[in-house]
Structure formats: structure tokens, C-alpha cells
Amino acid sequence: MSMDLDITPIPSIPQSQPTGATILCCNCGAPIDGTTAPGALCYDCIKLTVDVSAGIQREGTLHMCRDCDRWLSPPAQWVVAAPESRELLALCLRKLRGLNKVRIIDASFIWTEPHSRRIKLKITIQQEAFQGTILQQTFEVEFVQAYQQCPDCQKSYTHNTWRAVVQVRQKVPHKRTFLFLEQLILKHGAHRDTINIKEVHDGIDFFFSARNHAEKFVDFLTSCTPVRVKKSQELISMDIHTSSKSYKFSFSCELVPICKDDLVALPIKLAKQIGNIAPLTICHKVGTSVYLLDPNTLQTADVSTPIYWRAPFTSLADVQDLVEFVVMDIEPLGPAHQKGRFLLAEATVARASDLGVNDTTYNIRTHLGGILHPGDSVMGYHLTGSQFNNPFFEAIEESKQYASTIPDVILVKKHYPRRKKNKNNRNWKLKRMAQEESEMAPRKQELVQRERDYEMFLRDVEEDEELRAAMALYRNENKATDEVEMETDGEEDEDRGLAIPMEQLLDDMEEMNIQDHAS
């Protein structure tokens, strides 16, 4: 144990000039001034014999929950404290017995190996040893890190301990909406009060220990997504003497089954009510409402949540039905036909699978005139020869007003061909929520579908700047920046527009803390 003693005496007569009251030190026999010497000891003997840190605990134990990374603060409070933070330092000092009897001058952490489960402190204190004499001493304290499960995590591993559940569902064949919702939840910390998150078919269940936490989460969902909420409750127990009752609450949240880039056939009556838009549109954004766009005229309209659930409809086709086309020629119609990031243009396209087979081309109008050039690949819906079992689309075909407005092809977004070896070399990454898998193990087809949906979502984030502005992207320190630059500078010139600037990425604080410990 290292010990550093400093003495701050208050003498009235210098030691080098002893007077007639000179006495000998009772310990070593050195001559000292008897009028100012405390306890008949010289200064060197006071440093060696007096220990002002006596009675202060030198070892202790800190309890940490390995599931939520919180620390136990007596008597029964669990607090969040990062490694070597002020909160953790204050927690350690409160755990030491006898420290309240001295004056703390300084306290700091001594670096230890992260896997050693040891936390060491260096503490400097001051205490009056004798009248008029103050000693300053520095010593070390060692804490052992022990694991203990907090009550909240105990409930998450015990069945039927929740008091409220929010069941989020969407009846679509992919998980892109839930992946985007997951990023919104992580960015705003809306899942902070959950005791368990479980993935189920067509959705996710969020379990809470209190009803008000579930209601707060439902308010967050309604503020960022078009959702319909239904509430139910189940009586668990009742005390007939006090009339007190205990309930379990369930909130069913159903998302609108329309996603970004879907082809939508509106009821003709509804299309006239929301601005007399053409009934055949594409969904270019989903927020608190469903935002629709007519690619032939750039007219936009939005369907709010109450209007949708009053007369619900489904999408005519989704992103799984997209077909790749090649732009043969394109001519923008000028700034007068521009609305926001959309620019109306006349284009000639051919299906990619028809190149070299036939000379079939399609002359259409598109809203992507600002980003498309001859030779580019673009994804769209091929309506010619397609059969849709949809009553609203059949009504459009039978209508004299709108039958002639149905185009051969509706382009949706530009297509960036990628190599398989480059799709995992992104300089950014997304965080994921810890979810409990269902009791039955997923089949191989489900795992492949999950990977395909996640890759499709990552491509949407790269291609749509407005989409990634609503979420938090982190720097991927595992990928070498030089490697990514070499691959984008060489054979992947067409993907250069997908690179996300480093200034738009956040630093992952968890990885930074791990690297700081390792260094």
C-alpha cells in the first residue's frame, strides 16, 4: 500500500532556533521546541506513527446487474453509472465506512483490467492529528465487482409478472416498417421502461411493469406512425374486503398496412375527397399520415389515420413486385414541373430482362427526372399484362375518367447494382434492440427472409437522405476506411452516391469506453 504523509504544523517559534523550553522527542530523542511540539513528537515521528486513515474501510463490494448494467446503491436503489464516471465514483465513496469523519481532498480511479472485475480508487484526505497539526494522507481502496440481478430484470425472466403489454402489428409480407420503427424507438429511448421485448408473427410485443409506462409508449407510437389503438383489460385479483382490484392491460396497436414505395389504388370517392388526385398513386413517405404521389402530375395528397380506418384499403403491389428497368432516354420538362425533390420528366425505358431479347420499350412520365440519366437502372411496377385482384383497381379500369390514365410502367426509385462483397463494407452501422425470440425456433426460410428485409432496409437508408435523417447512424470502426475508399474509387463508381458522409455519423460511446479501457 502506497502512503504519502504531509504535515502542516502551526509553530510559533522556528525549529532551528530552540529556546530554553527545548525537550527531547519521546520517540527518537531529537531536540524539539516543547512549546509548539504536538504530543512531544518531532515532525518525522508524527508522519511515521500517526495514521489519520485508521478506521476507513479499505475493501468493499459493488453489485452490478449484468443485464441492464445498473449498480446497486444502498439501500435498494439501482442507478446507471458508466465506467470511471462521476456517478460511479460517488457510489464508491458512499460505500466506504468512516469516510464521513475526515475531509476528502481528492479522489480518482486507478486503471485496472476490464476483465479483472476490480475497481481501485486513490483517495486523499486531511484530518487534525493534534491541536494545531493537520495531516494529509493518500491511500488506495479496492472494490470487487459482483453480479446481482435487479428486481426489474428478475421480472423480465419470470412469466406473468407484467402489468401492461403493447402489441404492435402490421399485416405486410416484410419487416421494413418494424425496422424503421425500431430505429425511432432507439433514438428517442422509448423502450427504456420495458421489462421484456418479444418478437412474434407480424409484429412485436412490448411488456411493461406499470400501466402508465405502456400508455406513454402508445403515445409515442401515435406521434410518429399511423396506428389504430384498442385497449382491453383483464381482472387478475380482487379483495372483497377493501374492493381493491388488480388488472392486466393490453394495448393493440395496428399499423397501416401501407409502406414506403408501395403502389396504391385509392377508392375513387376518397381520391376526389383528398384533393381530386388520380386514384393510382405511389406511397413516397409514411409518417403520422400516408403521403401519396401521382408520378404523372407530381400532385401529392395525404391520408390521415382517422380517414384511413374509416374506409381502409390495401396496397396494390409492394416492393417485392418491383421490376428492374433500364433508362434508354429521358428529358426533364423543366423547373416549372418541379415539386420539392421531384422533377417531372418524359422517359423511355425497357425491361432489363428484355434487353437482347426484344425491342419493347415504354414511353412514360416519371417523377425521378432529377436523378435519372440514360443508361441508369431503375425499379418500377410493370402494369402492362399484370393481373391484380383488387376491386379498387378494377373500378379504375372501368372508369371512363381514369382508365386512360393508367400507364404501362410506374417508376419508383433508382437502382444501384452492388456486389455481394461490398454490401457488408459499410462505414456505418445501426443499433438493434434486444428481443426475445419466440418459443419455436425460426425456420430457415424465415431467417433468410429476415436477412433479405434487413439488407433491403439498409439500402433504403443509403439511398434516401430524408429517411436516415430520422434515425441515429453510428460509425463502424470495424471496417477500415481505406478499404471502403479503394472499393468505391475503383469498380464501384456508380455506388459513390451511396456513401454516407462521416460528419453525419455518431460515435458509438459503448465502443469508445471499451477502447479506452483496452488502451
Helices and strands as residue ranges (DSSP letters): E 4-8, E 22-24, E 31-33, G 38-40, H 43-49, E 59-65, E 70-73, E 77-80, H 86-95, G 99-101, E 103-110, G 114-116, E 118-130, E 133-147, H 151-156, E 164-169, H 176-188, E 194-200, E 203-208, H 211-224, E 227-239, E 244-255, E 263-265, H 268-273, E 280-286, E 289-293, E 300-304, H 305-310, E 315-317, G 319-321, E 323-332, G 335-337, E 338-339, E 342-343, E 345-351, G 352-354, E 362-366, E 377-382, H 391-398, G 403-405, E 409-415, E 428-429, H 444-463, H 465-468, E 474-475, H 481-489, G 493-498, G 502-504, H 509-518
